[in-house]
Amino acid sequence: MNSSSNTTSFATLTGAYPAIDLASALSINTDTLVATGATNASVVLDILFRNTDASNIRNFDIIICPTGSNATAQYNRTQIAVPASAGNNGNVQLASLAALAPQLFDIDLAGNRLITLESTMSIYVRNKAALTSDVYVMVKQRNF
């Protein structure tokens, strides 16, 4: 961040909800950029996954790295499993990264879970199987 004052930083806070469609027929092991830190940094409060496939759980690697370094193995932080129909039929809730991998998140002074992204940092998801239906990814992000 460019400011050492939380008051100044939060006074200039803006919300962003980037949404990405991981389209049906996406090839196996495709890295998709879902979030990048804003000029003065960002915090990610959660990443939500909606799986339109009614039959298959979908596994994704979560990669947090300097932008463009997603092929470097040590930045692959964890793999999550998104349930079939997650967020798509009213019976299975959206899959939340904060719930599936809470260890990736820091806790701020107010007790909120977040991932801090400096302007050079990004988050990618890598599908571990070719997709047969769309998966939608939404990032709850705040930019400074």
N, CA, C and O atoms as a GROMACS GRO file, in nm:
protein
  576
    1MET      N    1   0.083  -0.117   0.000
    1MET     CA    2   0.000   0.000   0.000
    1MET      C    3   0.087   0.124   0.000
    1MET      O    4   0.201   0.120   0.048
    2ASN      N    5   0.036   0.230  -0.052
    2ASN     CA    6   0.111   0.354  -0.057
    2ASN      C    7   0.097   0.437   0.069
    2ASN      O    8   0.166   0.537   0.084
    3SER      N    9   0.011   0.398   0.158
    3SER     CA   10  -0.014   0.477   0.277
    3SER      C   11   0.009   0.394   0.401
    3SER      O   12  -0.022   0.274   0.404
    4SER      N   13   0.064   0.457   0.503
    4SER     CA   14   0.084   0.386   0.629
    4SER      C   15  -0.035   0.405   0.722
    4SER      O   16  -0.035   0.353   0.834
    5SER      N   17  -0.134   0.479   0.679
    5SER     CA   18  -0.251   0.507   0.761
    5SER      C   19  -0.371   0.426   0.716
    5SER      O   20  -0.414   0.437   0.602
    6ASN      N   21  -0.425   0.343   0.805
    6ASN     CA   22  -0.545   0.267   0.770
    6ASN      C   23  -0.661   0.360   0.742
    6ASN      O   24  -0.746   0.329   0.658
    7THR      N   25  -0.667   0.473   0.810
    7THR     CA   26  -0.775   0.569   0.789
    7THR      C   27  -0.773   0.619   0.645
    7THR      O   28  -0.877   0.623   0.579
    8THR      N   29  -0.655   0.657   0.597
    8THR     CA   30  -0.643   0.704   0.459
    8THR      C   31  -0.675   0.593   0.361
    8THR      O   32  -0.748   0.615   0.264
    9SER      N   33  -0.622   0.473   0.385
    9SER     CA   34  -0.644   0.362   0.294
    9SER      C   35  -0.792   0.328   0.282
    9SER      O   36  -0.843   0.312   0.172
   10PHE      N   37  -0.860   0.315   0.395
   10PHE     CA   38  -1.000   0.276   0.391
   10PHE      C   39  -1.089   0.388   0.341
   10PHE      O   40  -1.200   0.363   0.294
   11ALA      N   41  -1.043   0.512   0.350
   11ALA     CA   42  -1.121   0.624   0.297
   11ALA      C   43  -1.126   0.618   0.145
   11ALA      O   44  -1.218   0.672   0.084
   12THR      N   45  -1.028   0.553   0.084
   12THR     CA   46  -1.023   0.546  -0.062
   12THR      C   47  -1.060   0.406  -0.113
   12THR      O   48  -1.033   0.373  -0.229
   13LEU      N   49  -1.120   0.327  -0.029
   13LEU     CA   50  -1.156   0.190  -0.063
   13LEU      C   51  -1.271   0.185  -0.164
   13LEU      O   52  -1.371   0.256  -0.148
   14THR      N   53  -1.256   0.102  -0.266
   14THR     CA   54  -1.364   0.080  -0.363
   14THR      C   55  -1.389  -0.069  -0.376
   14THR      O   56  -1.297  -0.149  -0.358
   15GLY      N   57  -1.510  -0.106  -0.408
   15GLY     CA   58  -1.544  -0.247  -0.424
   15GLY      C   59  -1.536  -0.290  -0.568
   15GLY      O   60  -1.560  -0.212  -0.660
   16ALA      N   61  -1.501  -0.415  -0.588
   16ALA     CA   62  -1.501  -0.475  -0.721
   16ALA      C   63  -1.547  -0.618  -0.706
   16ALA      O   64  -1.511  -0.686  -0.610
   17TYR      N   65  -1.626  -0.664  -0.800
   17TYR     CA   66  -1.673  -0.802  -0.799
   17TYR      C   67  -1.647  -0.865  -0.935
   17TYR      O   68  -1.741  -0.898  -1.007
   18PRO      N   69  -1.518  -0.883  -0.970
   18PRO     CA   70  -1.493  -0.944  -1.100
   18PRO      C   71  -1.553  -1.084  -1.107
   18PRO      O   72  -1.542  -1.163  -1.013
   19ALA      N   73  -1.617  -1.114  -1.219
   19ALA     CA   74  -1.678  -1.246  -1.240
   19ALA      C   75  -1.621  -1.305  -1.367
   19ALA      O   76  -1.614  -1.238  -1.471
   20ILE      N   77  -1.581  -1.430  -1.358
   20ILE     CA   78  -1.516  -1.497  -1.470
   20ILE      C   79  -1.594  -1.624  -1.503
   20ILE      O   80  -1.634  -1.698  -1.413
   21ASP      N   81  -1.615  -1.649  -1.630
   21ASP     CA   82  -1.680  -1.770  -1.677
   21ASP      C   83  -1.573  -1.868  -1.723
   21ASP      O   84  -1.504  -1.843  -1.822
   22LEU      N   85  -1.559  -1.978  -1.651
   22LEU     CA   86  -1.475  -2.088  -1.697
   22LEU      C   87  -1.564  -2.174  -1.784
   22LEU      O   88  -1.642  -2.256  -1.735
   23ALA      N   89  -1.552  -2.154  -1.912
   23ALA     CA   90  -1.651  -2.208  -2.007
   23ALA      C   91  -1.640  -2.359  -2.025
   23ALA      O   92  -1.533  -2.418  -2.011
   24SER      N   93  -1.754  -2.418  -2.056
   24SER     CA   94  -1.759  -2.559  -2.092
   24SER      C   95  -1.656  -2.585  -2.201
   24SER      O   96  -1.638  -2.503  -2.291
   25ALA      N   97  -1.591  -2.699  -2.193
   25ALA     CA   98  -1.487  -2.742  -2.286
   25ALA      C   99  -1.351  -2.677  -2.260
   25ALA      O  100  -1.260  -2.691  -2.342
   26LEU      N  101  -1.336  -2.605  -2.147
   26LEU     CA  102  -1.206  -2.551  -2.110
   26LEU      C  103  -1.110  -2.668  -2.087
   26LEU      O  104  -1.143  -2.761  -2.013
   27SER      N  105  -0.994  -2.664  -2.150
   27SER     CA  106  -0.897  -2.774  -2.143
   27SER      C  107  -0.845  -2.794  -2.002
   27SER      O  108  -0.840  -2.702  -1.921
   28ILE      N  109  -0.806  -2.918  -1.974
   28ILE     CA  110  -0.748  -2.952  -1.845
   28ILE      C  111  -0.624  -2.867  -1.817
   28ILE      O  112  -0.549  -2.833  -1.909
   29ASN      N  113  -0.603  -2.832  -1.691
   29ASN     CA  114  -0.487  -2.757  -1.644
   29ASN      C  115  -0.472  -2.619  -1.709
   29ASN      O  116  -0.360  -2.573  -1.734
   30THR      N  117  -0.584  -2.555  -1.736
   30THR     CA  118  -0.581  -2.418  -1.787
   30THR      C  119  -0.581  -2.322  -1.669
   30THR      O  120  -0.668  -2.329  -1.582
   31ASP      N  121  -0.484  -2.232  -1.665
   31ASP     CA  122  -0.478  -2.130  -1.561
   31ASP      C  123  -0.561  -2.010  -1.604
   31ASP      O  124  -0.544  -1.958  -1.714
   32THR      N  125  -0.650  -1.966  -1.516
   32THR     CA  126  -0.735  -1.851  -1.544
   32THR      C  127  -0.713  -1.746  -1.437
   32THR      O  128  -0.726  -1.775  -1.318
   33LEU      N  129  -0.679  -1.626  -1.479
   33LEU     CA  130  -0.658  -1.514  -1.387
   33LEU      C  131  -0.793  -1.469  -1.333
   33LEU      O  132  -0.884  -1.437  -1.411
   34VAL      N  133  -0.808  -1.464  -1.201
   34VAL     CA  134  -0.936  -1.422  -1.142
   34VAL      C  135  -0.924  -1.292  -1.063
   34VAL      O  136  -1.025  -1.224  -1.042
   35ALA      N  137  -0.804  -1.255  -1.017
   35ALA     CA  138  -0.788  -1.131  -0.941
   35ALA      C  139  -0.644  -1.084  -0.949
   35ALA      O  140  -0.550  -1.163  -0.950
   36THR      N  141  -0.630  -0.951  -0.956
   36THR     CA  142  -0.498  -0.887  -0.952
   36THR      C  143  -0.508  -0.768  -0.857
   36THR      O  144  -0.609  -0.699  -0.853
   37GLY      N  145  -0.402  -0.745  -0.782
   37GLY     CA  146  -0.400  -0.631  -0.692
   37GLY      C  147  -0.408  -0.500  -0.767
   37GLY      O  148  -0.347  -0.483  -0.872
   38ALA      N  149  -0.485  -0.406  -0.712
   38ALA     CA  150  -0.497  -0.272  -0.772
   38ALA      C  151  -0.368  -0.194  -0.752
   38ALA      O  152  -0.277  -0.241  -0.683
   39THR      N  153  -0.360  -0.078  -0.811
   39THR     CA  154  -0.239   0.005  -0.805
   39THR      C  155  -0.188   0.024  -0.663
   39THR      O  156  -0.067   0.016  -0.640
   40ASN      N  157  -0.277   0.048  -0.569
   40ASN     CA  158  -0.238   0.071  -0.430
   40ASN      C  159  -0.269  -0.048  -0.340
   40ASN      O  160  -0.278  -0.032  -0.218
   41ALA      N  161  -0.287  -0.164  -0.397
   41ALA     CA  162  -0.315  -0.290  -0.328
   41ALA      C  163  -0.465  -0.317  -0.323
   41ALA      O  164  -0.547  -0.228  -0.345
   42SER      N  165  -0.498  -0.442  -0.293
   42SER     CA  166  -0.636  -0.488  -0.280
   42SER      C  167  -0.643  -0.590  -0.168
   42SER      O  168  -0.542  -0.647  -0.127
   43VAL      N  169  -0.764  -0.611  -0.119
   43VAL     CA  170  -0.788  -0.725  -0.030
   43VAL      C  171  -0.898  -0.808  -0.094
   43VAL      O  172  -0.996  -0.756  -0.147
   44VAL      N  173  -0.880  -0.939  -0.086
   44VAL     CA  174  -0.980  -1.034  -0.134
   44VAL      C  175  -1.047  -1.092  -0.011
   44VAL      O  176  -0.981  -1.151   0.074
   45LEU      N  177  -1.178  -1.075  -0.003
   45LEU     CA  178  -1.253  -1.125   0.111
   45LEU      C  179  -1.298  -1.268   0.090
   45LEU      O  180  -1.313  -1.344   0.186
   46ASP      N  181  -1.320  -1.307  -0.035
   46ASP     CA  182  -1.359  -1.443  -0.066
   46ASP      C  183  -1.359  -1.461  -0.217
   46ASP      O  184  -1.363  -1.364  -0.293
   47ILE      N  185  -1.353  -1.585  -0.259
   47ILE     CA  186  -1.372  -1.622  -0.399
   47ILE      C  187  -1.481  -1.727  -0.400
   47ILE      O  188  -1.471  -1.828  -0.331
   48LEU      N  189  -1.587  -1.701  -0.477
   48LEU     CA  190  -1.704  -1.788  -0.480
   48LEU      C  191  -1.711  -1.863  -0.612
   48LEU      O  192  -1.680  -1.808  -0.718
   49PHE      N  193  -1.751  -1.990  -0.607
   49PHE     CA  194  -1.757  -2.077  -0.724
   49PHE      C  195  -1.900  -2.127  -0.742
   49PHE      O  196  -1.961  -2.176  -0.647
   50ARG      N  197  -1.952  -2.114  -0.863
   50ARG     CA  198  -2.083  -2.167  -0.900
   50ARG      C  199  -2.062  -2.273  -1.008
   50ARG      O  200  -2.013  -2.242  -1.116
   51ASN      N  201  -2.100  -2.396  -0.979
   51ASN     CA  202  -2.078  -2.508  -1.070
   51ASN      C  203  -2.211  -2.545  -1.136
   51ASN      O  204  -2.305  -2.588  -1.068
   52THR      N  205  -2.220  -2.528  -1.267
   52THR     CA  206  -2.344  -2.561  -1.338
   52THR      C  207  -2.354  -2.709  -1.374
   52THR      O  208  -2.455  -2.753  -1.429
   53ASP      N  209  -2.250  -2.786  -1.343
   53ASP     CA  210  -2.251  -2.930  -1.370
   53ASP      C  211  -2.327  -3.000  -1.257
   53ASP      O  212  -2.285  -2.994  -1.142
   54ALA      N  213  -2.437  -3.066  -1.290
   54ALA     CA  214  -2.520  -3.130  -1.189
   54ALA      C  215  -2.464  -3.265  -1.143
   54ALA      O  216  -2.513  -3.320  -1.044
   55SER      N  217  -2.364  -3.316  -1.211
   55SER     CA  218  -2.316  -3.452  -1.182
   55SER      C  219  -2.175  -3.460  -1.125
   55SER      O  220  -2.143  -3.557  -1.056
   56ASN      N  221  -2.091  -3.361  -1.153
   56ASN     CA  222  -1.948  -3.376  -1.122
   56ASN      C  223  -1.895  -3.269  -1.028
   56ASN      O  224  -1.920  -3.150  -1.045
   57ILE      N  225  -1.823  -3.316  -0.929
   57ILE     CA  226  -1.742  -3.227  -0.846
   57ILE      C  227  -1.628  -3.176  -0.935
   57ILE      O  228  -1.575  -3.252  -1.016
   58ARG      N  229  -1.591  -3.051  -0.920
   58ARG     CA  230  -1.481  -2.994  -0.998
   58ARG      C  231  -1.368  -2.953  -0.904
   58ARG      O  232  -1.392  -2.881  -0.807
   59ASN      N  233  -1.247  -2.998  -0.932
   59ASN     CA  234  -1.130  -2.963  -0.853
   59ASN      C  235  -1.054  -2.851  -0.920
   59ASN      O  236  -1.038  -2.848  -1.042
   60PHE      N  237  -1.007  -2.757  -0.838
   60PHE     CA  238  -0.930  -2.643  -0.887
   60PHE      C  239  -0.808  -2.621  -0.798
   60PHE      O  240  -0.819  -2.625  -0.675
   61ASP      N  241  -0.692  -2.596  -0.861
   61ASP     CA  242  -0.576  -2.548  -0.788
   61ASP      C  243  -0.592  -2.398  -0.769
   61ASP      O  244  -0.641  -2.328  -0.858
   62ILE      N  245  -0.551  -2.350  -0.653
   62ILE     CA  246  -0.552  -2.207  -0.624
   62ILE      C  247  -0.407  -2.160  -0.624
   62ILE      O  248  -0.325  -2.210  -0.547
   63ILE      N  249  -0.376  -2.065  -0.710
   63ILE     CA  250  -0.239  -2.017  -0.728
   63ILE      C  251  -0.235  -1.870  -0.691
   63ILE      O  252  -0.307  -1.789  -0.749
   64ILE      N  253  -0.152  -1.835  -0.594
   64ILE     CA  254  -0.134  -1.695  -0.552
   64ILE      C  255   0.012  -1.663  -0.578
   64ILE      O  256   0.101  -1.724  -0.519
   65CYS      N  257   0.037  -1.565  -0.667
   65CYS     CA  258   0.174  -1.546  -0.714
   65CYS      C  259   0.194  -1.406  -0.772
   65CYS      O  260   0.097  -1.333  -0.795
   66PRO      N  261   0.321  -1.369  -0.795
   66PRO     CA  262   0.345  -1.249  -0.874
   66PRO      C  263   0.278  -1.268  -1.012
   66PRO      O  264   0.283  -1.377  -1.069
   67THR      N  265   0.217  -1.163  -1.063
   67THR     CA  266   0.145  -1.172  -1.189
   67THR      C  267   0.234  -1.232  -1.298
   67THR      O  268   0.345  -1.185  -1.322
   68GLY      N  269   0.184  -1.337  -1.363
   68GLY     CA  270   0.257  -1.402  -1.471
   68GLY      C  271   0.345  -1.518  -1.427
   68GLY      O  272   0.405  -1.585  -1.511
   69SER      N  273   0.355  -1.542  -1.296
   69SER     CA  274   0.441  -1.650  -1.246
   69SER      C  275   0.361  -1.775  -1.209
   69SER      O  276   0.407  -1.857  -1.130
   70ASN      N  277   0.242  -1.790  -1.265
   70ASN     CA  278   0.151  -1.897  -1.226
   70ASN      C  279   0.201  -2.037  -1.262
   70ASN      O  280   0.150  -2.135  -1.208
   71ALA      N  281   0.300  -2.050  -1.350
   71ALA     CA  282   0.353  -2.182  -1.385
   71ALA      C  283   0.457  -2.231  -1.284
   71ALA      O  284   0.498  -2.346  -1.290
   72THR      N  285   0.499  -2.145  -1.192
   72THR     CA  286   0.599  -2.182  -1.092
   72THR      C  287   0.532  -2.265  -0.983
   72THR      O  288   0.438  -2.220  -0.918
   73ALA      N  289   0.582  -2.387  -0.964
   73ALA     CA  290   0.514  -2.487  -0.880
   73ALA      C  291   0.488  -2.441  -0.736
   73ALA      O  292   0.383  -2.470  -0.681
   74GLN      N  293   0.582  -2.370  -0.675
   74GLN     CA  294   0.564  -2.335  -0.533
   74GLN      C  295   0.453  -2.235  -0.509
   74GLN      O  296   0.414  -2.216  -0.394
   75TYR      N  297   0.401  -2.170  -0.611
   75TYR     CA  298   0.290  -2.076  -0.592
   75TYR      C  299   0.154  -2.145  -0.594
   75TYR      O  300   0.052  -2.083  -0.565
   76ASN      N  301   0.153  -2.274  -0.628
   76ASN     CA  302   0.028  -2.350  -0.625
   76ASN      C  303  -0.002  -2.381  -0.479
   76ASN      O  304   0.060  -2.470  -0.419
   77ARG      N  305  -0.097  -2.307  -0.419
   77ARG     CA  306  -0.116  -2.309  -0.274
   77ARG      C  307  -0.197  -2.427  -0.223
   77ARG      O  308  -0.163  -2.486  -0.121
   78THR      N  309  -0.304  -2.463  -0.294
   78THR     CA  310  -0.388  -2.574  -0.249
   78THR      C  311  -0.482  -2.614  -0.361
   78THR      O  312  -0.491  -2.545  -0.463
   79GLN      N  313  -0.551  -2.725  -0.343
   79GLN     CA  314  -0.654  -2.767  -0.437
   79GLN      C  315  -0.786  -2.774  -0.362
   79GLN      O  316  -0.791  -2.824  -0.249
   80ILE      N  317  -0.892  -2.725  -0.424
   80ILE     CA  318  -1.025  -2.730  -0.363
   80ILE      C  319  -1.119  -2.812  -0.450
   80ILE      O  320  -1.096  -2.827  -0.570
   81ALA      N  321  -1.223  -2.864  -0.388
   81ALA     CA  322  -1.326  -2.940  -0.459
   81ALA      C  323  -1.457  -2.861  -0.453
   81ALA      O  324  -1.509  -2.834  -0.345
   82VAL      N  325  -1.509  -2.824  -0.570
   82VAL     CA  326  -1.635  -2.751  -0.579
   82VAL      C  327  -1.746  -2.854  -0.605
   82VAL      O  328  -1.742  -2.925  -0.706
   83PRO      N  329  -1.844  -2.862  -0.515
   83PRO     CA  330  -1.949  -2.964  -0.530
   83PRO      C  331  -2.030  -2.948  -0.659
   83PRO      O  332  -2.043  -2.838  -0.713
   84ALA      N  333  -2.084  -3.060  -0.708
   84ALA     CA  334  -2.176  -3.056  -0.822
   84ALA      C  335  -2.293  -2.964  -0.788
   84ALA      O  336  -2.344  -2.968  -0.676
   85SER      N  337  -2.336  -2.884  -0.882
   85SER     CA  338  -2.449  -2.790  -0.869
   85SER      C  339  -2.430  -2.682  -0.764
   85SER      O  340  -2.527  -2.618  -0.724
   86ALA      N  341  -2.307  -2.660  -0.717
   86ALA     CA  342  -2.284  -2.557  -0.615
   86ALA      C  343  -2.336  -2.422  -0.664
   86ALA      O  344  -2.293  -2.373  -0.768
   87GLY      N  345  -2.428  -2.363  -0.588
   87GLY     CA  346  -2.483  -2.233  -0.621
   87GLY      C  347  -2.574  -2.231  -0.740
   87GLY      O  348  -2.608  -2.123  -0.790
   88ASN      N  349  -2.617  -2.347  -0.788
   88ASN     CA  350  -2.690  -2.351  -0.914
   88ASN      C  351  -2.832  -2.406  -0.904
   88ASN      O  352  -2.910  -2.390  -0.997
   89ASN      N  353  -2.867  -2.469  -0.792
   89ASN     CA  354  -3.000  -2.530  -0.788
   89ASN      C  355  -3.080  -2.497  -0.662
   89ASN      O  356  -3.190  -2.548  -0.644
   90GLY      N  357  -3.026  -2.416  -0.576
   90GLY     CA  358  -3.096  -2.380  -0.453
   90GLY      C  359  -3.077  -2.478  -0.340
   90GLY      O  360  -3.114  -2.448  -0.226
   91ASN      N  361  -3.021  -2.594  -0.368
   91ASN     CA  362  -2.997  -2.694  -0.264
   91ASN      C  363  -2.852  -2.696  -0.217
   91ASN      O  364  -2.825  -2.724  -0.100
   92VAL      N  365  -2.759  -2.668  -0.307
   92VAL     CA  366  -2.617  -2.668  -0.274
   92VAL      C  367  -2.568  -2.524  -0.283
   92VAL      O  368  -2.579  -2.460  -0.387
   93GLN      N  369  -2.513  -2.473  -0.174
   93GLN     CA  370  -2.468  -2.334  -0.170
   93GLN      C  371  -2.344  -2.313  -0.256
   93GLN      O  372  -2.272  -2.408  -0.289
   94LEU      N  373  -2.320  -2.186  -0.293
   94LEU     CA  374  -2.195  -2.152  -0.361
   94LEU      C  375  -2.077  -2.207  -0.283
   94LEU      O  376  -2.080  -2.212  -0.160
   95ALA      N  377  -1.974  -2.248  -0.353
   95ALA     CA  378  -1.851  -2.291  -0.286
   95ALA      C  379  -1.767  -2.168  -0.255
   95ALA      O  380  -1.743  -2.085  -0.343
   96SER      N  381  -1.724  -2.157  -0.132
   96SER     CA  382  -1.648  -2.041  -0.084
   96SER      C  383  -1.505  -2.082  -0.056
   96SER      O  384  -1.480  -2.177   0.019
   97LEU      N  385  -1.409  -2.011  -0.116
   97LEU     CA  386  -1.269  -2.039  -0.088
   97LEU      C  387  -1.238  -2.018   0.060
   97LEU      O  388  -1.160  -2.094   0.118
   98ALA      N  389  -1.298  -1.917   0.122
   98ALA     CA  390  -1.273  -1.890   0.264
   98ALA      C  391  -1.318  -2.007   0.351
   98ALA      O  392  -1.259  -2.032   0.457
   99ALA      N  393  -1.422  -2.079   0.309
   99ALA     CA  394  -1.469  -2.195   0.384
   99ALA      C  395  -1.389  -2.321   0.350
   99ALA      O  396  -1.363  -2.404   0.437
  100LEU      N  397  -1.350  -2.335   0.222
  100LEU     CA  398  -1.280  -2.456   0.178
  100LEU      C  399  -1.132  -2.455   0.212
  100LEU      O  400  -1.072  -2.561   0.233
  101ALA      N  401  -1.071  -2.337   0.218
  101ALA     CA  402  -0.927  -2.326   0.246
  101ALA      C  403  -0.901  -2.204   0.334
  101ALA      O  404  -0.833  -2.111   0.291
  102PRO      N  405  -0.953  -2.202   0.456
  102PRO     CA  406  -0.937  -2.084   0.542
  102PRO      C  407  -0.792  -2.052   0.576
  102PRO      O  408  -0.761  -1.938   0.611
  103GLN      N  409  -0.704  -2.150   0.565
  103GLN     CA  410  -0.563  -2.126   0.596
  103GLN      C  411  -0.496  -2.030   0.499
  103GLN      O  412  -0.388  -1.978   0.529
  104LEU      N  413  -0.556  -2.005   0.384
  104LEU     CA  414  -0.499  -1.909   0.288
  104LEU      C  415  -0.524  -1.764   0.328
  104LEU      O  416  -0.459  -1.673   0.276
  105PHE      N  417  -0.616  -1.743   0.420
  105PHE     CA  418  -0.659  -1.608   0.456
  105PHE      C  419  -0.593  -1.562   0.585
  105PHE      O  420  -0.578  -1.638   0.681
  106ASP      N  421  -0.553  -1.434   0.586
  106ASP     CA  422  -0.509  -1.369   0.709
  106ASP      C  423  -0.633  -1.318   0.781
  106ASP      O  424  -0.742  -1.314   0.723
  107ILE      N  425  -0.617  -1.281   0.907
  107ILE     CA  426  -0.727  -1.222   0.982
  107ILE      C  427  -0.686  -1.081   1.021
  107ILE      O  428  -0.582  -1.062   1.085
  108ASP      N  429  -0.767  -0.981   0.983
  108ASP     CA  430  -0.734  -0.842   1.015
  108ASP      C  431  -0.773  -0.811   1.160
  108ASP      O  432  -0.824  -0.897   1.231
  109LEU      N  433  -0.747  -0.688   1.202
  109LEU     CA  434  -0.772  -0.648   1.340
  109LEU      C  435  -0.920  -0.655   1.379
  109LEU      O  436  -0.952  -0.666   1.497
  110ALA      N  437  -1.008  -0.650   1.281
  110ALA     CA  438  -1.152  -0.658   1.310
  110ALA      C  439  -1.202  -0.802   1.305
  110ALA      O  440  -1.321  -0.827   1.325
  111GLY      N  441  -1.114  -0.898   1.278
  111GLY     CA  442  -1.153  -1.038   1.273
  111GLY      C  443  -1.200  -1.086   1.138
  111GLY      O  444  -1.252  -1.198   1.127
  112ASN      N  445  -1.184  -1.005   1.034
  112ASN     CA  446  -1.226  -1.043   0.899
  112ASN      C  447  -1.116  -1.124   0.829
  112ASN      O  448  -0.997  -1.094   0.842
  113ARG      N  449  -1.157  -1.226   0.756
  113ARG     CA  450  -1.062  -1.304   0.676
  113ARG      C  451  -1.035  -1.228   0.546
  113ARG      O  452  -1.127  -1.175   0.484
  114LEU      N  453  -0.908  -1.225   0.504
  114LEU     CA  454  -0.874  -1.158   0.379
  114LEU      C  455  -0.739  -1.205   0.328
  114LEU      O  456  -0.656  -1.255   0.402
  115ILE      N  457  -0.722  -1.188   0.198
  115ILE     CA  458  -0.592  -1.209   0.132
  115ILE      C  459  -0.552  -1.072   0.078
  115ILE      O  460  -0.629  -1.010   0.004
  116THR      N  461  -0.434  -1.026   0.113
  116THR     CA  462  -0.385  -0.897   0.063
  116THR      C  463  -0.311  -0.921  -0.068
  116THR      O  464  -0.224  -1.008  -0.077
  117LEU      N  465  -0.346  -0.844  -0.169
  117LEU     CA  466  -0.278  -0.851  -0.299
  117LEU      C  467  -0.213  -0.717  -0.329
  117LEU      O  468  -0.283  -0.618  -0.354
  118GLU      N  469  -0.082  -0.713  -0.328
  118GLU     CA  470  -0.012  -0.593  -0.375
  118GLU      C  471  -0.034  -0.583  -0.526
  118GLU      O  472  -0.084  -0.676  -0.588
  119SER      N  473   0.003  -0.471  -0.585
  119SER     CA  474  -0.026  -0.448  -0.726
  119SER      C  475   0.042  -0.548  -0.818
  119SER      O  476  -0.001  -0.565  -0.933
  120THR      N  477   0.144  -0.615  -0.772
  120THR     CA  478   0.216  -0.712  -0.856
  120THR      C  479   0.171  -0.856  -0.832
  120THR      O  480   0.227  -0.949  -0.891
  121MET      N  481   0.069  -0.876  -0.747
  121MET     CA  482   0.026  -1.010  -0.712
  121MET      C  483  -0.109  -1.044  -0.776
  121MET      O  484  -0.192  -0.956  -0.799
  122SER      N  485  -0.129  -1.173  -0.804
  122SER     CA  486  -0.252  -1.219  -0.868
  122SER      C  487  -0.295  -1.353  -0.811
  122SER      O  488  -0.217  -1.424  -0.747
  123ILE      N  489  -0.422  -1.385  -0.836
  123ILE     CA  490  -0.475  -1.516  -0.802
  123ILE      C  491  -0.526  -1.581  -0.931
  123ILE      O  492  -0.599  -1.519  -1.009
  124TYR      N  493  -0.486  -1.705  -0.952
  124TYR     CA  494  -0.529  -1.784  -1.067
  124TYR      C  495  -0.600  -1.909  -1.015
  124TYR      O  496  -0.571  -1.956  -0.905
  125VAL      N  497  -0.691  -1.963  -1.094
  125VAL     CA  498  -0.746  -2.096  -1.068
  125VAL      C  499  -0.709  -2.185  -1.186
  125VAL      O  500  -0.709  -2.142  -1.301
  126ARG      N  501  -0.676  -2.311  -1.154
  126ARG     CA  502  -0.640  -2.409  -1.257
  126ARG      C  503  -0.737  -2.526  -1.247
  126ARG      O  504  -0.742  -2.594  -1.144
  127ASN      N  505  -0.814  -2.548  -1.353
  127ASN     CA  506  -0.907  -2.663  -1.353
  127ASN      C  507  -0.830  -2.792  -1.372
  127ASN      O  508  -0.742  -2.801  -1.458
  128LYS      N  509  -0.863  -2.891  -1.292
  128LYS     CA  510  -0.789  -3.017  -1.293
  128LYS      C  511  -0.850  -3.123  -1.384
  128LYS      O  512  -0.801  -3.236  -1.390
  129ALA      N  513  -0.956  -3.088  -1.454
  129ALA     CA  514  -1.015  -3.175  -1.555
  129ALA      C  515  -1.079  -3.084  -1.660
  129ALA      O  516  -1.117  -2.971  -1.629
  130ALA      N  517  -1.090  -3.133  -1.782
  130ALA     CA  518  -1.160  -3.055  -1.884
  130ALA      C  519  -1.304  -3.033  -1.838
  130ALA      O  520  -1.367  -3.124  -1.785
  131LEU      N  521  -1.354  -2.914  -1.858
  131LEU     CA  522  -1.489  -2.882  -1.811
  131LEU      C  523  -1.593  -2.925  -1.914
  131LEU      O  524  -1.574  -2.908  -2.034
  132THR      N  525  -1.704  -2.980  -1.864
  132THR     CA  526  -1.814  -3.020  -1.950
  132THR      C  527  -1.934  -2.927  -1.933
  132THR      O  528  -2.035  -2.941  -2.002
  133SER      N  529  -1.921  -2.832  -1.841
  133SER     CA  530  -2.022  -2.727  -1.824
  133SER      C  531  -1.953  -2.608  -1.761
  133SER      O  532  -1.841  -2.619  -1.711
  134ASP      N  533  -2.020  -2.493  -1.762
  134ASP     CA  534  -1.959  -2.371  -1.712
  134ASP      C  535  -1.942  -2.373  -1.560
  134ASP      O  536  -2.023  -2.430  -1.488
  135VAL      N  537  -1.836  -2.309  -1.515
  135VAL     CA  538  -1.815  -2.278  -1.374
  135VAL      C  539  -1.791  -2.128  -1.368
  135VAL      O  540  -1.705  -2.076  -1.438
  136TYR      N  541  -1.867  -2.060  -1.284
  136TYR     CA  542  -1.854  -1.916  -1.268
  136TYR      C  543  -1.777  -1.887  -1.140
  136TYR      O  544  -1.804  -1.946  -1.035
  137VAL      N  545  -1.682  -1.796  -1.149
  137VAL     CA  546  -1.598  -1.759  -1.036
  137VAL      C  547  -1.618  -1.610  -1.010
  137VAL      O  548  -1.601  -1.529  -1.101
  138MET      N  549  -1.653  -1.573  -0.886
  138MET     CA  550  -1.668  -1.432  -0.848
  138MET      C  551  -1.575  -1.400  -0.733
  138MET      O  552  -1.568  -1.473  -0.634
  139VAL      N  553  -1.503  -1.292  -0.746
  139VAL     CA  554  -1.408  -1.248  -0.644
  139VAL      C  555  -1.469  -1.130  -0.569
  139VAL      O  556  -1.510  -1.031  -0.630
  140LYS      N  557  -1.476  -1.140  -0.436
  140LYS     CA  558  -1.519  -1.028  -0.353
  140LYS      C  559  -1.391  -0.952  -0.316
  140LYS      O  560  -1.316  -0.994  -0.228
  141GLN      N  561  -1.369  -0.840  -0.385
  141GLN     CA  562  -1.242  -0.769  -0.376
  141GLN      C  563  -1.264  -0.623  -0.340
  141GLN      O  564  -1.361  -0.561  -0.385
  142ARG      N  565  -1.176  -0.569  -0.260
  142ARG     CA  566  -1.176  -0.426  -0.226
  142ARG      C  567  -1.042  -0.369  -0.269
  142ARG      O  568  -0.937  -0.426  -0.238
  143ASN      N  569  -1.045  -0.256  -0.340
  143ASN     CA  570  -0.924  -0.195  -0.394
  143ASN      C  571  -0.894  -0.063  -0.324
  143ASN      O  572  -0.985   0.011  -0.286
  144PHE      N  573  -0.767  -0.037  -0.307
  144PHE     CA  574  -0.725   0.090  -0.246
  144PHE      C  575  -0.677   0.184  -0.353
  144PHE      O  576  -0.637   0.297  -0.323
   0.00000   0.00000   0.00000
